[in-house]
């Protein structure tokens, strides 16, 4: 059986096969992951050797509540990244119709299609609705007035760069689920940590699907410390604003037109996105193009050591 590959960022191995070099030679700007990650602390030995205990899991949930100001009536569930709950959410209700604001992150549509849901154009006539807020790749911001369906999924994987825009207050209203991705803002995608926040019934059903110990001990320990460090988050948001503006300046000077995005990734309009991707790839810089729009090029922020190479590639 051949598995169908979805369109995503990443894929450095394939890029290296085509353009040469090894992974370590490349700068991956095809994702929206913070290139200056939260500093990983020294972990206690039992984070690796013991099954996560209830106290540790509760500490992580409590830290999440404080950081995101989760309403008291809402439940919070730590998950192995955001992709796992995205795949499971369509099974919470009998298959009907779903409205997904597009273009956007394609895992949502794939998960609902896999579960037998059909696509609807009007959220008022759909059984479920998905918004990615802010949207990937264009950074579109939604409001509570945009939500109409009986089951509402709000993917806030990139919202930690703009916490005031969060729709977290919706988490205790009706059949709502809000998704948070830890790996993007904190730059630790390999940790595979995410959160689902919403009404108790829906979150409990997802918890039953995931089973016991869904999150590894090291992820619980690191996630708890990071969520209890709001000063790091505030400094990071300031740096991301500066770096995103610098990136816009570089690409505007090279002839690209900014279309939006967030401070973790920028979306540009160019004459030929594949040609731009090829040009940068010859400098071992990998970027993101989209099959549905040949002019869209999405760029993440480079790490501190990558700015000079990016500037040289664009010169």
Buried (B, 14 or more C-beta within 10 A) or exposed (E): EEEEEEEEBBBBEEBBEEBEEEEEEBBBBBBBBBBBBBEBEEBEEEBEEEEBEEEBBEBBBBBBBEBBEBBEEBBBBBBBBBBBBBBBBBBBBEBBBBBBBBBBBBBBBBBBBEBEBEEBEEBEEBBBBBBBBBBBBBBBBBEEEBBEBEBBBBBBBBBBBBBEEBBBBBBBBBBBBBBBBBBBBBBBBEBBBBBBBBBEEBBEBBBEBBEEEBBBBBBBBBBBBBBBBEEBBEEBBEEBEEBBEBBBEBBEEBEBEBBBBBBBBBBBBBEEBEEBBBBBBEBBBBBBBBEEBBBBBBBBBBBEEBBEBBBEBBE
